[in-house]
Amino acid sequence: MLWVKSLHIVFIASWFAGLFYLPRIFVNLAMVPPESVAERERLVLMARKLMRFTTILAVPALAFGLWLYLGYGIGRGPGNGWMHAKLAVVALVIGYHHACGRLLAKFVDNRNTRSHKWFRWFNEAPVLLLLAAVILVVVKPF
């Protein structure tokens, strides 16, 4: 079980690294002047590659988490309300990941309408989600 838990943590950390950096690329993309085509193309390429890699990292992170939950029973049974809350946080992280993909598609199609300031705020969400997940798993408040 400790191997599965270790791999889960490594892939979660890696997935979140991508979710932390991808919106930073969006901030830079939103600031690119229209005449800077090469800069825009370079940032879009970086964002596409990072999105693909981040998505690949999410799969084993979720799979190892399911293994811990279904295979080892971590968080199952009475007195494990924290796990229900954590699963809600996981659903929000998956939604955030999906939102990043949709925002990237708008940049690829040159249809972004959001400002770099909006993306700076958007970039804070994964920090709050990670904080919530870690507190729920470590503290188990309910």
Backbone as CSV, one residue per row, in Angstrom:
resi,resn,N_x,N_y,N_z,CA_x,CA_y,CA_z,C_x,C_y,C_z
1,MET,0.816,-1.194,0.000,0.000,0.000,0.000,0.864,1.265,0.000
2,LEU,1.995,1.231,0.689,2.835,2.424,0.761,3.407,2.794,-0.614
3,TRP,3.662,1.784,-1.466,4.124,2.075,-2.818,3.030,2.790,-3.617
4,VAL,1.818,2.322,-3.490,0.696,2.939,-4.211,0.481,4.365,-3.712
5,LYS,0.542,4.547,-2.391,0.370,5.876,-1.818,1.483,6.823,-2.276
6,SER,2.720,6.312,-2.305,3.855,7.136,-2.756,3.688,7.557,-4.205
7,LEU,3.305,6.618,-5.055,3.108,6.951,-6.468,1.948,7.920,-6.650
8,HIS,0.904,7.748,-5.854,-0.227,8.681,-5.901,0.246,10.103,-5.583
9,ILE,1.025,10.247,-4.545,1.516,11.573,-4.146,2.414,12.169,-5.226
10,VAL,3.306,11.367,-5.803,4.213,11.868,-6.853,3.424,12.347,-8.064
11,PHE,2.442,11.563,-8.500,1.676,11.964,-9.680,0.743,13.139,-9.389
12,ILE,0.226,13.229,-8.173,-0.580,14.400,-7.797,0.283,15.657,-7.841
13,ALA,1.483,15.567,-7.250,2.388,16.727,-7.253,2.743,17.137,-8.679
14,SER,2.982,16.158,-9.526,3.332,16.450,-10.921,2.154,17.058,-11.678
15,TRP,0.962,16.511,-11.451,-0.239,17.040,-12.094,-0.451,18.490,-11.679
16,PHE,-0.325,18.757,-10.391,-0.524,20.126,-9.912,0.556,21.074,-10.422
17,ALA,1.770,20.588,-10.598,2.814,21.446,-11.164,2.371,21.973,-12.527
18,GLY,1.791,21.090,-13.328,1.275,21.522,-14.628,0.116,22.489,-14.490
19,LEU,-0.781,22.222,-13.525,-1.927,23.116,-13.318,-1.506,24.463,-12.737
20,PHE,-0.356,24.502,-12.083,0.160,25.789,-11.592,0.785,26.587,-12.737
21,TYR,1.475,25.910,-13.646,2.231,26.621,-14.672,1.410,26.967,-15.913
22,LEU,0.483,26.106,-16.293,-0.293,26.351,-17.508,-1.013,27.708,-17.496
23,PRO,-1.707,28.073,-16.416,-2.341,29.397,-16.405,-1.334,30.557,-16.426
24,ARG,-0.104,30.302,-15.977,0.930,31.345,-16.093,1.252,31.590,-17.559
25,ILE,1.250,30.522,-18.349,1.433,30.693,-19.796,0.256,31.473,-20.362
26,PHE,-0.949,31.191,-19.862,-2.135,31.933,-20.314,-1.997,33.431,-20.003
27,VAL,-1.456,33.757,-18.837,-1.218,35.159,-18.478,-0.340,35.803,-19.548
28,ASN,0.747,35.129,-19.898,1.665,35.676,-20.901,1.010,35.749,-22.272
29,LEU,0.225,34.746,-22.621,-0.476,34.779,-23.906,-1.452,35.950,-23.989
30,ALA,-2.139,36.215,-22.894,-3.110,37.311,-22.878,-2.432,38.667,-23.010
31,MET,-1.139,38.719,-22.728,-0.391,39.986,-22.804,0.340,40.172,-24.136
32,VAL,0.331,39.160,-25.001,1.051,39.252,-26.273,0.345,40.243,-27.199
33,PRO,1.085,41.226,-27.704,0.486,42.158,-28.667,0.115,41.425,-29.965
34,PRO,-0.933,41.878,-30.644,-1.401,41.195,-31.866,-0.316,41.035,-32.941
35,GLU,0.631,41.957,-32.994,1.662,41.886,-34.039,2.783,40.896,-33.717
36,SER,2.810,40.350,-32.515,3.860,39.411,-32.103,3.433,37.968,-32.373
37,VAL,3.325,37.635,-33.636,2.827,36.321,-34.042,3.760,35.204,-33.575
38,ALA,5.050,35.383,-33.726,6.003,34.330,-33.345,5.953,34.066,-31.843
39,GLU,5.854,35.131,-31.052,5.770,34.961,-29.599,4.496,34.217,-29.218
40,ARG,3.393,34.586,-29.837,2.120,33.923,-29.574,2.189,32.445,-29.936
41,GLU,2.728,32.141,-31.109,2.834,30.749,-31.553,3.719,29.925,-30.616
42,ARG,4.804,30.513,-30.140,5.705,29.813,-29.222,4.995,29.505,-27.913
43,LEU,4.266,30.479,-27.369,3.544,30.268,-26.112,2.404,29.269,-26.273
44,VAL,1.714,29.315,-27.406,0.641,28.343,-27.658,1.232,26.936,-27.738
45,LEU,2.358,26.794,-28.410,3.016,25.488,-28.495,3.405,24.986,-27.104
46,MET,3.984,25.865,-26.290,4.341,25.489,-24.918,3.113,25.057,-24.135
47,ALA,2.041,25.813,-24.253,0.807,25.502,-23.521,0.218,24.177,-23.979
48,ARG,0.219,23.924,-25.277,-0.327,22.661,-25.790,0.471,21.467,-25.283
49,LYS,1.793,21.585,-25.320,2.636,20.485,-24.838,2.446,20.261,-23.341
50,LEU,2.370,21.355,-22.586,2.186,21.227,-21.148,0.814,20.641,-20.835
51,MET,-0.216,21.043,-21.562,-1.559,20.504,-21.338,-1.578,19.003,-21.601
52,ARG,-0.957,18.590,-22.675,-0.904,17.163,-23.000,-0.173,16.388,-21.892
53,PHE,0.975,16.894,-21.464,1.771,16.232,-20.427,1.017,16.218,-19.096
54,THR,0.373,17.323,-18.761,-0.384,17.414,-17.516,-1.551,16.434,-17.517
55,THR,-2.200,16.276,-18.654,-3.301,15.325,-18.769,-2.794,13.894,-18.578
56,ILE,-1.654,13.590,-19.164,-1.058,12.259,-18.999,-0.751,12.002,-17.524
57,LEU,-0.255,13.012,-16.814,0.064,12.855,-15.389,-1.183,12.686,-14.525
58,ALA,-2.289,13.274,-14.948,-3.532,13.175,-14.174,-4.063,11.751,-14.135
59,VAL,-3.852,11.011,-15.197,-4.418,9.655,-15.288,-3.869,8.738,-14.192
60,PRO,-2.545,8.581,-14.050,-2.071,7.717,-12.956,-2.361,8.309,-11.577
61,ALA,-2.397,9.629,-11.453,-2.733,10.236,-10.157,-4.123,9.782,-9.727
62,LEU,-5.065,9.839,-10.633,-6.434,9.412,-10.328,-6.516,7.901,-10.151
63,ALA,-5.790,7.162,-10.982,-5.825,5.695,-10.896,-5.265,5.209,-9.552
64,PHE,-4.139,5.766,-9.125,-3.575,5.360,-7.839,-4.483,5.771,-6.684
65,GLY,-5.143,6.922,-6.812,-6.098,7.337,-5.787,-7.279,6.380,-5.702
66,LEU,-7.786,5.960,-6.851,-8.876,4.983,-6.859,-8.428,3.643,-6.271
67,TRP,-7.198,3.258,-6.565,-6.645,2.019,-6.026,-6.617,2.083,-4.497
68,LEU,-6.186,3.223,-3.977,-6.155,3.377,-2.515,-7.560,3.311,-1.927
69,TYR,-8.506,3.938,-2.599,-9.878,4.000,-2.099,-10.596,2.657,-2.244
70,LEU,-10.561,2.101,-3.454,-11.303,0.865,-3.719,-10.529,-0.386,-3.301
71,GLY,-9.227,-0.379,-3.544,-8.421,-1.562,-3.260,-8.039,-1.730,-1.803
72,TYR,-7.700,-0.630,-1.154,-7.255,-0.693,0.233,-8.286,-0.154,1.219
73,GLY,-9.343,0.453,0.701,-10.414,0.933,1.566,-10.100,2.202,2.332
74,ILE,-9.074,2.925,1.917,-8.737,4.171,2.607,-9.879,5.167,2.412
75,GLY,-10.403,5.664,3.515,-11.481,6.643,3.471,-12.867,6.055,3.337
76,ARG,-12.982,4.743,3.404,-14.302,4.106,3.285,-14.834,3.766,4.663
77,GLY,-16.137,3.685,4.764,-16.769,3.317,6.016,-17.166,4.516,6.838
78,PRO,-17.766,4.251,7.999,-18.221,5.343,8.864,-17.052,6.156,9.410
79,GLY,-17.315,7.414,9.650,-16.293,8.298,10.222,-15.287,8.812,9.223
80,ASN,-15.593,8.698,7.948,-14.675,9.161,6.910,-15.312,10.228,6.019
81,GLY,-15.997,11.167,6.650,-16.610,12.255,5.898,-15.596,13.092,5.149
82,TRP,-14.378,13.130,5.672,-13.312,13.885,5.002,-13.099,13.384,3.574
83,MET,-13.274,12.068,3.352,-13.051,11.517,2.014,-14.106,12.020,1.035
84,HIS,-15.337,12.161,1.476,-16.382,12.697,0.591,-16.029,14.124,0.176
85,ALA,-15.549,14.908,1.140,-15.132,16.278,0.828,-13.925,16.277,-0.110
86,LYS,-12.974,15.364,0.125,-11.797,15.287,-0.735,-12.196,14.896,-2.149
87,LEU,-13.132,13.951,-2.283,-13.589,13.561,-3.612,-14.273,14.734,-4.325
88,ALA,-14.957,15.579,-3.576,-15.539,16.795,-4.162,-14.430,17.723,-4.654
89,VAL,-13.356,17.834,-3.870,-12.210,18.656,-4.292,-11.588,18.063,-5.554
90,VAL,-11.449,16.739,-5.609,-10.907,16.085,-6.799,-11.780,16.399,-8.019
91,ALA,-13.085,16.358,-7.848,-13.987,16.704,-8.955,-13.758,18.148,-9.414
92,LEU,-13.531,19.048,-8.464,-13.242,20.444,-8.823,-11.908,20.560,-9.559
93,VAL,-10.916,19.780,-9.149,-9.612,19.804,-9.832,-9.764,19.303,-11.270
94,ILE,-10.531,18.233,-11.435,-10.780,17.728,-12.793,-11.506,18.788,-13.615
95,GLY,-12.466,19.472,-13.019,-13.168,20.557,-13.712,-12.232,21.696,-14.083
96,TYR,-11.320,22.030,-13.178,-10.333,23.083,-13.455,-9.432,22.665,-14.616
97,HIS,-9.000,21.415,-14.600,-8.166,20.886,-15.673,-8.910,21.004,-17.010
98,HIS,-10.172,20.616,-17.010,-11.004,20.716,-18.213,-11.139,22.177,-18.663
99,ALA,-11.339,23.073,-17.708,-11.447,24.504,-18.036,-10.155,25.004,-18.679
100,CYS,-9.014,24.526,-18.190,-7.731,24.901,-18.812,-7.692,24.462,-20.270
101,GLY,-8.196,23.274,-20.536,-8.238,22.786,-21.914,-9.127,23.636,-22.800
102,ARG,-10.250,24.045,-22.274,-11.157,24.912,-23.056,-10.541,26.293,-23.305
103,LEU,-9.876,26.833,-22.282,-9.220,28.132,-22.445,-8.079,28.033,-23.460
104,LEU,-7.340,26.945,-23.402,-6.263,26.740,-24.376,-6.829,26.679,-25.791
105,ALA,-7.937,25.984,-25.962,-8.559,25.898,-27.292,-8.920,27.290,-27.816
106,LYS,-9.348,28.170,-26.932,-9.656,29.539,-27.358,-8.396,30.274,-27.784
107,PHE,-7.291,30.062,-27.070,-6.025,30.680,-27.480,-5.566,30.122,-28.828
108,VAL,-5.699,28.818,-29.011,-5.294,28.187,-30.273,-6.084,28.788,-31.430
109,ASP,-7.370,29.005,-31.224,-8.235,29.578,-32.266,-8.207,31.107,-32.295
110,ASN,-7.368,31.693,-31.443,-7.235,33.147,-31.351,-8.565,33.806,-30.989
111,ARG,-9.302,33.191,-30.041,-10.602,33.707,-29.614,-10.633,34.085,-28.140
112,ASN,-9.487,34.221,-27.505,-9.491,34.588,-26.091,-10.025,35.999,-25.903
113,THR,-10.911,36.158,-24.919,-11.467,37.480,-24.625,-11.137,37.925,-23.202
114,ARG,-10.399,37.105,-22.470,-10.104,37.407,-21.066,-8.769,38.138,-20.941
115,SER,-8.657,38.955,-19.899,-7.447,39.744,-19.678,-6.408,38.947,-18.900
116,HIS,-5.188,39.437,-18.918,-4.126,38.789,-18.145,-4.437,38.856,-16.654
117,LYS,-5.162,39.887,-16.222,-5.533,39.975,-14.803,-6.505,38.851,-14.433
118,TRP,-7.427,38.536,-15.306,-8.361,37.441,-15.044,-7.590,36.128,-14.893
119,PHE,-6.621,35.914,-15.786,-5.838,34.684,-15.718,-4.971,34.630,-14.466
120,ARG,-4.536,35.774,-13.980,-3.769,35.781,-12.714,-4.638,35.280,-11.557
121,TRP,-5.900,35.693,-11.537,-6.824,35.204,-10.504,-7.160,33.737,-10.724
122,PHE,-7.388,33.369,-11.975,-7.683,31.983,-12.322,-6.554,31.064,-11.859
123,ASN,-5.333,31.546,-11.918,-4.145,30.785,-11.542,-4.100,30.460,-10.046
124,GLU,-4.881,31.146,-9.250,-4.860,30.901,-7.797,-5.721,29.707,-7.389
125,ALA,-6.657,29.309,-8.208,-7.581,28.230,-7.856,-6.888,26.913,-7.502
126,PRO,-5.900,26.444,-8.291,-5.297,25.160,-7.922,-4.555,25.194,-6.589
127,VAL,-4.056,26.356,-6.203,-3.401,26.475,-4.900,-4.420,26.219,-3.788
128,LEU,-5.579,26.826,-3.919,-6.635,26.646,-2.913,-7.163,25.210,-2.902
129,LEU,-7.282,24.616,-4.086,-7.761,23.236,-4.166,-6.749,22.269,-3.549
130,LEU,-5.476,22.482,-3.820,-4.444,21.623,-3.222,-4.417,21.789,-1.708
131,LEU,-4.524,23.011,-1.242,-4.562,23.277,0.198,-5.731,22.538,0.841
132,ALA,-6.896,22.626,0.237,-8.075,21.954,0.779,-7.872,20.443,0.814
133,ALA,-7.349,19.869,-0.271,-7.160,18.417,-0.336,-6.161,17.948,0.719
134,VAL,-5.057,18.655,0.859,-4.036,18.253,1.832,-4.586,18.344,3.254
135,ILE,-5.291,19.421,3.561,-5.870,19.555,4.907,-6.870,18.433,5.170
136,LEU,-7.699,18.113,4.194,-8.677,17.053,4.388,-8.015,15.700,4.622
137,VAL,-6.946,15.416,3.895,-6.279,14.111,4.022,-5.455,14.018,5.299
138,VAL,-4.771,15.087,5.658,-3.880,15.038,6.827,-4.646,15.254,8.133
139,VAL,-5.490,16.271,8.173,-6.188,16.623,9.416,-7.423,15.747,9.622
140,LYS,-8.071,15.343,8.516,-9.318,14.564,8.588,-10.294,15.220,9.560
141,PRO,-10.732,16.442,9.249,-11.539,17.214,10.204,-12.924,16.647,10.499
142,PHE,-13.403,15.717,9.692,-14.716,15.117,9.957,-14.814,13.766,9.284
